[in-house]
Amino acid sequence: MTTRNRYLYLAVFTSGMTTLAVEMTASRLLGSVFGTSNLVWANVIGLMLLYLTVGYFIGGRWADRSPHLTTFYRILLYGAFLSALIPLVARPVLTTAASAMVGAEAGLALGSFVSVLVLFAIPVTLLGTVSPFAIRLAVTDVANAGRTAGRIYAISTLGSLLGTFLPVVLIIPELGTFRTFLLFAGILYVVSLIGMGQQQGARALRFVWMPVVIAALSVLALNGPLRQPEAGAEILFEDESAYNYIQVQQDASGNRYLYLNEGQGIHSQWHPDVYGYGRTWDFFLAAPYFNAPPYSPENVQSLAIIGLAAGTIARQHTHVYGDLPIDGIEIDPAIIEAGARYFDMNASAMPSLTVYAEDGRYMLNQLDRDFTTIGIDAYRPPYIPWHLTTVEFFDEVRDHLADDGTAVINVGRTATDRRLVDAMTSTLLAVFPSVHAMDVPYSFNTILVATMQPTSSDNLAANLAALPEDAAPLLRDTLALASESLVPTHESELVFTDDRAPVETLVDSLVLNFLLSGGADTLRSGS
């Protein structure tokens, strides 16, 4: 193997690494605003494959017309430059899209989504030309053409393998999405510039304008938050983890809010002097009181939370029950850190809270005790992770509940479309004897409570009346609100299983119907 070909193979390896790094990072670039549903992934992967297909076709023809290393390295240089340009041009588009998502401006959000995907067309197409071009340059003997082509595709795929894992596991959590683009594009640029220098000497320096332009644009584009704070609020914290874009805001009244990714939902709330907010978290307190009366606070012995976030539910239970053993499961360690720093989720405020940075279903099966209540609030609006919605999962939940235990889950809906709530009700009824529903006021959320024993919704009011005088006011107020929020349950023919759980398809249909029926206008008008 000649020195010429060794460096050619290094360029192919670097190009393959950059191509997959761009693809993996693209999902994070879009996911911070549009989420990471199967639909988003399908668009990202499908269009990347289309761009690469065009690149393969063009690359073969281009190589036949100009089979020169200078042409090859020029393609790589422009591929690196345009790859670095993607996040800088996308930043203002995504900032606009983030505002559109919060305001439910579907047309603007969709246009932004398409615009960002189009930004990948030229750089990914250029990177797609690399392998066929390299084969044309490396083959000097037709008898060895197959061996040479196989070697180049193997080297490119090996680079792609590295580009698949490095961004997700290491680079994005440390540098963030935007700088990950710049890092991989920069590596490709350096390799390409050296290759061009080997061919043209000092003349290769004419391409140094590329990093100068990127540096200047970076200063302009990367200043300021991706998502602006709510009116009257300030940003206390902003970070990007391996799983989420995280933002903590504080309003003029001292309330702190945890926002993730597209910012459509508040995942945790905190105020030093307030524990009840009338939101979804409060309703988790009501779950045990669907048991037969009289059911007193002394019967509540333990709690597990899947989707701990920054600890609002855990803080409320600690306030009501004191030193209650709580196991909180949150997949994102960065959210746990934010909870400790900004939401008082620490040993001094919640001494009996044990936090696990793991997947919820996996970690639940590692716990070796029974719980009075297991709460599931692992939302990534508007989706619930499908593996936390199935009969098999709720079988596992049941195995970790006490004899009088309850399972409680937060489920999305609209005012006129309750298909997801009904499907979840049917799924829970395949495991538990009774299921009860509460619509959270002024929201698109329904709280479903499943009980280990056959129970009646009337038990809630009866247990409210039987509360001891010294019961925490938050508990009393929550049971009163929960009683007023009870709604009838309805079963669906759809039951989610590990084999078939079309949660995202159902939610996509729900959202589409909501938008087509004028729901976005309702949101913007505040009615």
VOMI-671046 format. One line per 5 residues: number of its first residue (from 1); for each residue x, y, z of N, C-alpha, C. Coordinates in steps of 0.2 Angstrom, whole numbers. Layout:
// VOMI-671046
NUM> X:Y:Z:X:Y:Z:X:Y:Z  ...
// end
This chain:
// VOMI-671046
1> 4:-6:0:0:0:0:4:6:0  3:11:-5:7:17:-5:5:22:0  10:27:2:9:32:6:3:36:4  2:37:-3:-3:41:-6:-10:37:-4  -10:31:-5:-16:27:-3:-18:27:4
6> -13:27:9:-14:27:16:-17:33:18  -15:39:15:-18:45:17:-25:46:14  -26:43:8:-33:43:5:-38:39:10  -35:33:12:-39:29:17:-41:33:23  -36:37:26:-38:41:32:-43:46:30
11> -43:49:24:-48:54:22:-55:50:22  -55:44:19:-61:40:19:-64:39:26  -59:37:30:-61:35:37:-64:41:40  -61:47:40:-63:53:43:-70:55:40  -71:54:33:-77:56:30:-83:52:32
16> -82:45:33:-87:41:35:-89:43:43  -84:44:47:-85:46:54:-89:52:54  -87:57:50:-91:64:50:-98:63:47  -99:59:42:-106:58:39:-111:55:45  -109:50:48:-113:47:53:-114:52:59
21> -108:55:61:-109:60:66:-114:66:65  -114:68:59:-119:73:56:-126:70:57  -127:64:55:-133:61:55:-136:60:62  -131:58:67:-134:57:74:-135:64:77  -130:68:76:-131:75:79:-137:79:76
26> -139:77:70:-145:80:67:-151:78:71  -152:72:73:-157:70:77:-158:74:83  -152:76:86:-152:80:92:-153:87:91  -151:90:85:-152:97:83:-160:98:82  -163:93:79:-170:93:78:-174:91:84
31> -171:87:88:-175:84:94:-176:89:99  -171:94:100:-172:99:105:-178:104:104  -181:103:98:-187:107:97:-193:103:95  -192:98:90:-197:94:88:-198:87:91  -193:85:96:-194:79:99:-190:74:95
36> -190:68:98:-187:62:95:-192:56:93  -197:58:91:-202:52:89:-200:48:83  -203:43:82:-201:39:76:-202:43:70  -207:47:70:-208:51:64:-202:56:62  -199:59:67:-193:63:67:-187:59:64
41> -186:53:68:-181:49:66:-182:46:59  -188:45:57:-189:42:50:-187:47:45  -189:54:46:-187:59:42:-180:60:41  -176:60:47:-169:61:47:-165:56:43  -167:50:45:-163:44:42:-165:43:34
46> -172:44:33:-174:44:26:-170:49:21  -170:55:24:-168:60:19:-160:60:19  -157:58:25:-150:57:24:-148:51:19  -152:46:19:-150:41:14:-152:43:7  -157:47:6:-158:50:0:-152:54:-3
51> -149:59:2:-144:63:0:-138:59:-1  -136:53:3:-131:49:1:-131:45:-5  -137:43:-7:-139:40:-13:-137:44:-19  -139:51:-19:-137:56:-24:-130:57:-24  -127:57:-18:-119:58:-18:-116:52:-21
56> -118:46:-20:-115:40:-23:-115:40:-31  -121:42:-33:-122:43:-40:-117:48:-43  -117:54:-40:-113:60:-43:-106:58:-42  -104:55:-36:-97:54:-35:-94:50:-40  -97:44:-42:-94:40:-48:-93:44:-54
61> -98:48:-56:-98:51:-62:-92:57:-62  -92:60:-56:-87:66:-55:-80:63:-55  -79:57:-52:-73:54:-52:-70:52:-59  -75:50:-63:-73:48:-70:-71:54:-74  -74:60:-73:-72:66:-76:-66:70:-74
66> -65:69:-67:-59:73:-64:-56:68:-59  -52:63:-61:-49:58:-57:-43:61:-53  -44:66:-50:-38:69:-47:-39:70:-39  -33:69:-35:-33:70:-28:-35:77:-26  -33:82:-30:-35:89:-29:-43:90:-29
71> -46:87:-34:-53:87:-34:-56:84:-28  -53:78:-26:-56:74:-20:-56:78:-14  -50:81:-13:-49:85:-6:-53:91:-6  -54:94:-12:-58:100:-13:-65:98:-11  -68:93:-13:-75:90:-11:-75:90:-4
76> -70:87:-1:-70:86:7:-70:92:10  -66:97:8:-65:103:11:-72:107:11  -75:107:6:-82:110:5:-87:106:9  -86:100:9:-91:96:13:-90:97:21  -84:98:23:-83:100:30:-85:107:32
81> -84:112:27:-86:119:28:-94:119:29  -97:116:24:-105:116:24:-108:112:30  -104:107:32:-107:103:38:-106:108:44  -101:112:45:-100:116:50:-105:122:50  -107:123:44:-112:129:43:-119:127:45
86> -120:121:45:-127:118:46:-130:121:53  -127:120:59:-130:122:65:-130:130:66  -125:133:62:-125:140:63:-131:144:59  -133:141:53:-138:143:49:-145:141:52  -145:135:55:-151:132:58:-153:135:65
91> -148:138:68:-149:141:75:-155:146:75  -155:151:71:-161:156:71:-167:153:68  -167:148:64:-173:144:62:-176:140:67  -171:137:71:-174:133:77:-176:137:82  -173:143:83:-176:148:89:-183:150:87
96> -184:151:80:-191:153:78:-196:147:79  -193:141:77:-197:135:78:-199:134:85  -194:135:90:-196:134:97:-202:138:99  -202:144:97:-207:149:99:-214:146:95  -213:144:89:-219:141:86:-222:135:89
101> -218:131:91:-220:125:95:-224:127:101  -221:131:105:-224:133:111:-231:137:110  -231:140:104:-238:144:102:-242:140:98  -240:133:97:-244:129:92:-245:132:85  -240:135:83:-241:137:76:-238:132:71
106> -243:128:69:-241:121:66:-237:123:59  -240:127:55:-237:129:49:-230:131:49  -228:136:54:-222:139:55:-217:133:57  -219:129:62:-215:124:65:-213:119:59  -218:117:55:-217:112:50:-212:115:45
111> -213:121:43:-209:124:38:-201:125:41  -201:126:47:-194:126:50:-191:119:50  -195:114:52:-192:107:52:-190:105:45  -194:107:40:-191:105:33:-185:109:31  -185:116:33:-179:120:31:-173:117:34
116> -173:115:40:-167:112:43:-165:106:40  -170:102:38:-168:96:35:-165:97:28  -167:102:24:-164:104:18:-157:106:19  -156:109:24:-149:112:25:-144:106:25  -146:100:26:-141:94:26:-140:92:19
121> -144:94:14:-144:91:7:-137:92:4  -134:98:3:-128:98:0:-122:95:3  -121:97:10:-115:94:13:-115:86:14  -121:83:15:-121:76:15:-121:73:8  -123:76:3:-122:74:-4:-115:74:-5
126> -111:79:-4:-104:79:-5:-100:74:-1  -102:72:5:-99:67:9:-101:60:5  -107:60:2:-108:53:-1:-104:52:-7  -101:57:-10:-97:56:-16:-90:53:-14  -88:53:-8:-82:51:-6:-80:44:-8
131> -84:39:-6:-82:32:-7:-81:30:-14  -86:32:-19:-85:30:-26:-79:34:-29  -78:40:-26:-72:44:-29:-66:41:-27  -65:39:-20:-59:36:-18:-58:29:-21  -63:25:-23:-62:19:-26:-58:21:-33
136> -61:26:-37:-58:27:-43:-51:29:-43  -49:33:-37:-42:35:-36:-38:29:-34  -40:25:-30:-36:20:-27:-35:14:-32  -39:13:-36:-39:7:-41:-33:8:-46  -28:5:-46:-23:5:-51:-22:-1:-55
141> -25:-6:-53:-25:-13:-56:-32:-16:-56  -35:-17:-62:-42:-19:-62:-42:-26:-59  -37:-30:-59:-37:-36:-56:-38:-36:-48  -37:-30:-45:-38:-29:-38:-43:-24:-36  -47:-23:-41:-53:-18:-40:-58:-20:-35
146> -60:-26:-35:-64:-28:-29:-61:-28:-23  -55:-30:-22:-52:-29:-15:-51:-22:-13  -49:-18:-18:-49:-11:-16:-55:-8:-14  -61:-9:-18:-67:-6:-16:-70:-9:-9  -68:-16:-8:-70:-18:-2:-67:-15:4
151> -60:-14:3:-56:-11:8:-59:-3:10  -60:0:5:-63:7:6:-69:7:9  -74:3:7:-81:3:10:-80:1:18  -75:-4:19:-74:-6:26:-71:-1:30  -67:3:27:-64:9:31:-69:14:32
156> -73:16:27:-78:21:28:-83:19:33  -85:12:33:-90:10:38:-87:10:45  -81:8:46:-78:8:52:-78:15:55  -76:20:51:-77:27:53:-84:29:55  -89:26:51:-96:28:52:-98:25:59
161> -95:19:61:-96:16:67:-94:20:73  -88:23:72:-86:28:77:-90:34:77  -92:37:71:-96:42:71:-103:41:74  -105:35:75:-112:34:77:-112:34:85  -106:32:88:-106:31:95:-103:37:99
166> -98:40:96:-94:46:99:-99:52:101  -103:54:96:-107:60:97:-112:59:103  -115:53:103:-121:52:108:-118:50:115  -113:46:115:-110:44:121:-105:49:125  -102:52:121:-96:57:124:-97:64:122
171> -97:65:115:-96:72:113:-102:77:115  -108:75:113:-114:79:114:-114:81:121  -114:76:126:-115:78:133:-109:83:136  -103:83:132:-98:87:135:-98:94:131  -99:94:125:-99:100:121:-106:103:118
176> -111:99:118:-117:101:116:-118:99:108  -124:100:106:-125:98:99:-121:103:94  -122:109:95:-119:114:90:-111:113:89  -108:112:95:-101:112:95:-99:105:93  -103:100:93:-101:93:91:-101:94:83
181> -106:97:80:-105:98:73:-99:101:71  -97:106:74:-91:110:73:-84:106:74  -85:101:79:-79:97:80:-78:92:75  -83:89:73:-82:83:67:-80:87:61  -84:92:59:-82:96:53:-75:98:53
186> -73:101:59:-66:103:60:-61:98:59  -62:92:61:-57:86:60:-57:84:53  -63:84:49:-63:83:42:-59:88:38  -60:94:40:-57:100:37:-49:99:38  -47:98:44:-39:97:45:-36:92:40
191> -40:86:40:-37:80:36:-37:82:29  -43:85:27:-43:87:20:-38:93:18  -37:97:22:-32:103:21:-25:100:20  -23:95:25:-17:92:24:-16:88:18  -21:85:16:-21:81:10:-20:86:4
196> -24:91:4:-23:96:-1:-16:99:-1  -13:100:5:-6:103:5:-1:98:2  -3:92:3:2:87:0:2:87:-8  -4:89:-11:-4:90:-18:-2:97:-21  -4:102:-17:-3:109:-20:2:113:-15
201> 5:110:-10:9:114:-6:6:120:-3  9:126:-3:7:132:0:0:135:-3  -1:133:-9:-8:135:-12:-14:132:-8  -13:127:-4:-19:125:-1:-21:130:5  -17:134:6:-19:139:11:-24:144:9
206> -26:144:3:-31:148:0:-38:146:3  -38:140:6:-44:137:9:-45:139:17  -40:143:20:-41:145:27:-46:150:28  -49:153:23:-55:157:24:-61:153:27  -61:147:26:-67:143:29:-67:143:36
211> -62:141:40:-63:142:47:-64:149:50  -61:154:46:-62:161:48:-69:163:48  -73:161:43:-80:162:42:-84:158:47  -82:152:48:-86:148:53:-85:151:60  -79:153:62:-78:156:68:-82:163:69
216> -82:167:64:-86:173:65:-93:172:65  -96:167:62:-103:165:62:-104:162:69  -100:158:72:-101:155:78:-102:160:83  -98:166:83:-98:171:88:-105:174:88  -108:175:82:-114:178:81:-120:173:83
221> -120:167:80:-125:162:80:-126:159:87  -121:158:91:-121:154:97:-122:158:103  -123:164:102:-124:168:108:-132:168:110  -133:167:116:-140:168:118:-143:161:118  -149:160:122:-152:153:123:-156:151:116
226> -157:145:115:-160:142:110:-168:144:111  -170:143:117:-177:145:118:-178:151:123  -181:156:121:-182:162:125:-186:161:131  -185:164:137:-189:163:143:-196:165:142  -201:163:146:-207:165:146:-208:172:148
231> -213:176:147:-214:183:149:-213:184:156  -208:189:158:-207:190:165:-203:185:169  -200:180:165:-196:175:168:-188:176:166  -184:173:170:-177:173:168:-174:166:168  -169:165:164:-166:159:163:-160:158:169
236> -161:153:173:-156:152:178:-151:147:176  -153:142:171:-149:137:169:-151:134:163  -146:132:159:-147:130:152:-141:125:151  -143:119:148:-138:114:147:-140:109:142  -136:105:139:-138:100:135:-135:93:137
241> -139:88:138:-136:82:141:-136:77:135  -135:70:137:-135:65:132:-142:64:130  -147:66:134:-154:65:132:-158:71:131  -157:76:134:-161:82:133:-158:89:133  -162:94:130:-160:101:131:-164:103:137
246> -160:106:142:-163:107:149:-163:114:150  -168:117:152:-168:124:154:-172:125:161  -170:129:165:-173:131:171:-174:138:171  -181:140:172:-183:147:172:-186:149:179  -185:155:181:-188:158:187:-192:164:185
251> -199:164:188:-203:170:186:-202:175:192  -206:180:191:-206:186:196:-208:184:203  -212:179:204:-214:177:210:-210:172:214  -204:170:210:-200:165:213:-201:158:212  -206:157:207:-207:150:205:-202:148:200
256> -199:142:201:-195:139:196:-198:133:192  -196:133:186:-199:128:181:-194:125:177  -195:118:176:-190:114:172:-193:113:166  -190:115:160:-192:114:153:-187:109:150  -190:105:146:-185:100:142:-187:101:135
261> -182:101:131:-182:100:123:-187:106:120  -192:104:118:-197:108:114:-200:113:119  -200:112:125:-203:117:130:-210:117:130  -214:112:128:-221:112:128:-224:110:135  -220:107:139:-223:105:146:-218:107:151
266> -221:109:157:-217:110:163:-216:103:166  -210:101:167:-208:95:170:-207:95:178  -206:100:180:-205:101:188:-206:109:189  -209:110:195:-210:116:198:-208:117:205  -205:123:207:-203:123:214:-204:130:216
271> -206:131:223:-206:138:226:-204:136:233  -200:140:237:-198:139:243:-204:138:248  -209:141:247:-214:141:252:-221:138:249  -221:135:243:-227:133:240:-226:125:239  -230:121:240:-230:114:238:-235:111:234
276> -241:115:234:-246:113:229:-247:118:223  -248:115:217:-248:119:211:-255:118:207  -259:113:209:-265:112:205:-263:108:199  -257:106:198:-255:103:191:-255:95:192  -253:92:187:-253:85:187:-250:81:193
281> -244:84:195:-240:81:201:-245:80:207  -249:85:208:-253:85:215:-257:79:215  -260:77:209:-265:71:208:-262:65:210  -255:64:210:-252:58:212:-253:57:220  -254:62:224:-255:61:231:-262:58:232
286> -267:58:227:-273:55:228:-274:48:227  -269:45:224:-269:38:221:-271:33:227  -268:33:233:-269:28:238:-276:28:241  -279:34:240:-286:35:243:-292:33:239  -290:29:234:-295:26:230:-297:19:234
291> -292:17:238:-294:11:242:-300:12:247  -302:6:249:-308:6:253:-307:10:259  -312:14:261:-312:18:267:-313:14:274  -310:16:279:-306:22:280:-299:20:278  -296:25:274:-289:24:272:-285:30:275
296> -281:30:279:-278:35:283:-270:36:280  -268:42:281:-261:43:279:-256:38:282  -257:35:288:-252:31:290:-252:24:286  -257:23:282:-256:17:277:-251:18:272  -249:24:270:-245:26:265:-238:24:267
301> -234:19:265:-228:17:267:-222:18:263  -223:19:256:-218:20:252:-220:22:245  -216:25:241:-217:28:234:-211:26:229  -213:24:223:-208:24:218:-211:29:212  -206:32:209:-208:37:204:-204:36:198
306> -207:34:192:-203:33:186:-204:39:182  -199:43:181:-200:50:178:-199:55:184  -194:55:188:-193:59:194:-192:66:192  -189:68:186:-188:75:184:-184:78:190  -186:84:192:-182:88:197:-186:87:204
311> -190:82:204:-192:80:211:-199:83:214  -203:86:210:-209:89:212:-213:84:216  -215:79:213:-219:74:216:-216:71:223  -209:70:223:-206:68:229:-206:73:234  -205:79:232:-206:85:237:-212:85:240
316> -218:85:236:-224:85:239:-226:79:244  -224:73:242:-225:67:247:-221:68:253  -215:71:253:-211:72:259:-214:77:263  -217:82:260:-221:87:264:-227:85:268  -230:80:264:-237:77:267:-235:72:272
321> -230:67:271:-229:61:275:-223:61:279  -219:66:278:-213:67:282:-208:62:279  -205:58:283:-199:53:281:-202:47:278  -204:48:272:-207:43:268:-202:40:263  -201:34:263:-196:31:259:-198:32:251
326> -194:35:247:-196:36:240:-190:34:236  -191:30:231:-186:28:226:-188:32:219  -184:37:217:-185:41:211:-181:38:205  -184:37:200:-180:35:194:-180:40:188  -175:42:186:-174:47:181:-168:45:176
331> -170:45:170:-165:42:165:-159:47:164  -160:53:165:-155:59:163:-151:61:169  -145:60:170:-141:62:176:-141:70:177  -141:73:171:-141:80:171:-147:83:174  -153:80:173:-159:83:176:-158:82:183
336> -156:76:186:-155:75:193:-150:81:196  -145:82:192:-141:88:195:-144:94:195  -148:96:190:-152:102:190:-157:102:196  -160:96:197:-165:96:202:-161:97:209  -155:95:210:-152:96:216:-150:104:217
341> -148:107:211:-146:114:212:-151:119:212  -157:117:209:-162:123:208:-169:121:211  -170:114:213:-176:112:215:-176:109:222  -171:110:225:-170:108:232:-171:100:233  -169:96:228:-169:89:228:-163:86:230
346> -162:87:237:-156:85:240:-158:81:247  -153:79:251:-154:75:257:-157:80:262  -156:86:262:-158:90:268:-166:91:267  -168:92:261:-175:93:260:-179:86:259  -176:81:256:-180:75:255:-175:69:258
351> -174:68:264:-169:64:267:-170:56:265  -176:54:263:-177:47:262:-178:46:254  -176:51:250:-177:50:243:-170:47:240  -171:41:237:-165:38:234:-166:39:226  -161:41:223:-162:43:216:-158:38:212
356> -161:36:206:-157:31:202:-157:34:195  -151:35:192:-151:37:185:-151:31:180  -157:29:179:-158:23:175:-164:23:171  -165:19:166:-171:18:162:-176:16:168  -183:18:167:-188:17:172:-190:10:173
361> -191:6:167:-193:-1:168:-188:-5:170  -182:-4:167:-176:-8:170:-175:-8:177  -175:-1:180:-173:0:187:-178:-3:191  -185:-2:189:-190:-4:193:-189:-12:195  -187:-16:190:-186:-23:191:-180:-24:195
366> -176:-20:196:-170:-21:201:-172:-19:208  -177:-16:209:-179:-14:216:-182:-20:220  -181:-21:226:-183:-27:229:-188:-26:235  -192:-21:234:-197:-20:239:-203:-18:236  -209:-19:240:-215:-17:238:-217:-10:239
371> -221:-7:235:-223:0:236:-230:1:237  -232:7:241:-239:9:241:-241:11:235  -237:15:232:-239:19:225:-233:18:221  -234:17:214:-229:18:209:-232:22:204  -229:28:203:-231:33:199:-227:33:193
376> -230:34:187:-226:35:180:-228:41:177  -223:46:177:-224:52:174:-218:54:169  -216:49:165:-210:49:161:-212:52:154  -215:58:154:-218:61:148:-212:64:144  -212:64:137:-208:68:133:-214:71:128
381> -217:76:130:-223:79:127:-222:78:119  -228:76:116:-234:73:119:-234:66:120  -228:63:120:-227:55:120:-225:53:127  -228:46:128:-226:42:133:-221:37:130  -216:35:133:-211:30:131:-216:24:130
386> -216:21:124:-220:15:123:-219:9:128  -213:8:130:-212:2:134:-214:3:141  -217:9:143:-220:10:149:-227:11:149  -230:8:143:-237:8:142:-240:1:141  -237:-4:142:-239:-11:140:-241:-15:146
391> -245:-21:144:-248:-25:149:-242:-29:152  -237:-30:149:-231:-33:152:-228:-29:157  -227:-22:155:-224:-18:160:-229:-17:166  -235:-17:165:-239:-16:171:-240:-22:175  -239:-28:172:-238:-34:176:-232:-33:181
396> -226:-30:178:-220:-29:182:-222:-24:188  -226:-19:186:-228:-14:191:-232:-18:197  -237:-22:195:-241:-25:200:-236:-29:204  -231:-33:202:-227:-37:206:-223:-33:211  -223:-26:210:-219:-22:215:-224:-18:219
401> -230:-20:219:-235:-16:224:-237:-20:230  -239:-16:235:-241:-19:241:-249:-22:240  -251:-26:244:-258:-28:243:-263:-23:242  -262:-17:245:-267:-11:244:-264:-6:240  -259:-8:236:-255:-3:232:-259:0:226
406> -256:5:223:-260:8:217:-254:10:212  -256:10:206:-252:13:200:-255:19:198  -251:24:196:-254:30:194:-250:33:188  -253:35:183:-249:37:177:-253:43:174  -248:47:171:-251:53:168:-251:52:160
411> -257:53:157:-259:52:150:-261:58:147  -260:59:141:-262:65:137:-268:64:133  -272:69:131:-278:69:128:-279:76:125  -285:77:122:-287:84:120:-295:84:123  -298:90:122:-305:90:124:-309:85:121
416> -308:83:115:-313:79:111:-310:72:109  -304:71:111:-300:65:108:-297:62:114  -300:56:117:-298:53:123:-295:46:121  -293:45:115:-292:38:112:-286:35:116  -281:39:118:-275:37:122:-277:35:129
421> -281:39:132:-283:38:138:-287:31:139  -292:30:134:-296:24:133:-291:18:132  -286:19:128:-282:13:127:-278:11:133  -276:16:136:-272:15:143:-276:12:148  -283:14:148:-288:11:153:-288:4:152
426> -289:2:145:-290:-5:143:-284:-9:145  -278:-6:144:-272:-10:145:-271:-11:153  -273:-6:157:-272:-6:164:-277:-11:167  -283:-12:164:-288:-16:166:-287:-23:164  -282:-24:160:-280:-31:158:-275:-34:164
431> -273:-29:168:-269:-31:174:-272:-30:181  -276:-25:181:-278:-23:188:-286:-23:188  -289:-24:194:-297:-25:194:-300:-18:193  -297:-13:195:-301:-6:194:-296:-1:192  -299:4:188:-296:9:185:-300:16:186
436> -297:21:188:-301:27:189:-297:33:186  -301:38:183:-298:44:179:-300:50:182  -295:55:182:-296:62:184:-293:66:179  -297:71:176:-295:76:171:-292:82:175  -286:83:174:-282:89:177:-285:95:174
441> -287:100:179:-291:106:176:-286:110:172  -288:113:167:-284:118:162:-278:115:159  -279:108:157:-273:105:154:-276:100:149  -271:96:146:-273:91:142:-270:84:145  -271:84:151:-269:78:155:-274:75:159
446> -274:68:159:-279:64:163:-274:59:167  -276:59:173:-272:55:178:-276:48:179  -273:42:177:-276:36:178:-273:33:184  -278:30:188:-276:26:195:-279:19:194  -274:14:195:-276:7:195:-275:4:202
451> -279:1:204:-279:-2:211:-278:-10:211  -274:-12:216:-273:-19:217:-280:-23:219  -284:-19:223:-290:-22:225:-296:-19:221  -302:-23:220:-308:-19:217:-310:-13:221  -310:-8:218:-312:-1:221:-317:3:218
456> -320:8:221:-325:12:218:-322:19:219  -324:23:214:-322:30:214:-325:34:220  -331:31:223:-334:35:228:-329:34:234  -324:30:234:-320:29:240:-316:35:241  -314:39:236:-310:45:236:-313:50:241
461> -320:52:240:-324:56:244:-324:54:251  -325:47:252:-326:45:258:-320:45:262  -314:44:259:-308:45:263:-306:52:264  -308:56:260:-307:64:261:-311:65:267  -317:63:268:-321:65:274:-318:62:280
466> -315:56:280:-312:52:285:-305:55:287  -302:59:284:-295:62:285:-295:64:292  -290:62:296:-289:65:303:-288:73:302  -289:76:308:-289:83:308:-282:86:307  -277:82:309:-270:84:308:-267:83:301
471> -271:80:297:-269:79:290:-266:85:286  -261:84:282:-258:90:279:-263:94:275  -264:100:275:-268:104:271:-267:102:263  -261:101:261:-260:100:254:-264:93:252  -264:88:257:-267:82:255:-275:83:255
476> -277:87:260:-284:88:260:-287:92:254  -283:97:252:-285:101:246:-284:97:240  -279:92:239:-278:88:233:-284:83:233  -286:80:238:-291:75:238:-298:78:236  -299:85:238:-305:88:236:-305:90:229
481> -299:92:226:-298:94:219:-299:87:215  -296:82:217:-296:76:214:-304:73:213  -307:74:219:-314:72:219:-318:75:214  -317:82:213:-321:86:208:-319:85:201  -313:82:200:-310:80:193:-311:73:191
486> -315:69:195:-316:62:192:-320:62:186  -319:58:182:-323:57:175:-324:50:174  -329:48:170:-330:41:169:-324:38:165  -323:32:166:-318:28:161:-321:24:156  -318:24:150:-321:20:144:-315:16:142
491> -317:10:140:-312:5:137:-312:6:130  -306:4:127:-305:3:120:-303:-4:118  -304:-5:111:-302:-12:109:-295:-12:109  -291:-7:109:-284:-7:108:-281:-8:115  -276:-13:116:-273:-15:122:-265:-15:120
496> -261:-11:123:-254:-11:122:-250:-17:125  -246:-20:121:-242:-25:123:-235:-24:121  -230:-28:123:-223:-27:121:-222:-28:114  -227:-33:111:-226:-34:104:-230:-29:99  -235:-25:102:-238:-20:98:-240:-15:103
501> -237:-9:102:-239:-3:106:-238:3:102  -243:4:98:-243:10:93:-245:17:96  -241:18:102:-242:24:106:-241:30:101  -235:30:98:-233:36:94:-238:38:88  -240:32:85:-245:33:80:-252:36:82
506> -254:34:88:-260:36:91:-259:43:93  -254:45:96:-253:52:98:-252:57:92  -249:54:87:-248:58:81:-255:60:78  -259:55:78:-266:56:75:-270:61:80  -269:60:86:-272:64:91:-270:72:90
511> -264:73:89:-261:80:88:-264:82:81  -263:78:76:-266:81:70:-273:83:70  -277:79:73:-284:80:73:-285:87:77  -281:88:82:-282:94:86:-280:100:82  -275:99:78:-273:105:74:-278:107:69
516> -280:101:66:-285:102:60:-292:105:62  -293:104:69:-300:106:71:-299:113:74  -294:116:73:-293:123:76:-290:123:83  -287:118:86:-285:118:92:-279:123:94  -275:124:89:-270:129:89:-272:136:91
521> -278:138:87:-281:144:88:-283:145:95  -286:140:98:-289:140:104:-283:141:109  -278:138:108:-272:139:113:-269:146:113  -269:148:107:-266:155:106:-271:160:109  -277:159:109:-282:164:111:-283:163:119
526> -280:158:122:-280:157:129:-287:154:131  -292:153:127:-298:150:129:-299:143:129
// end
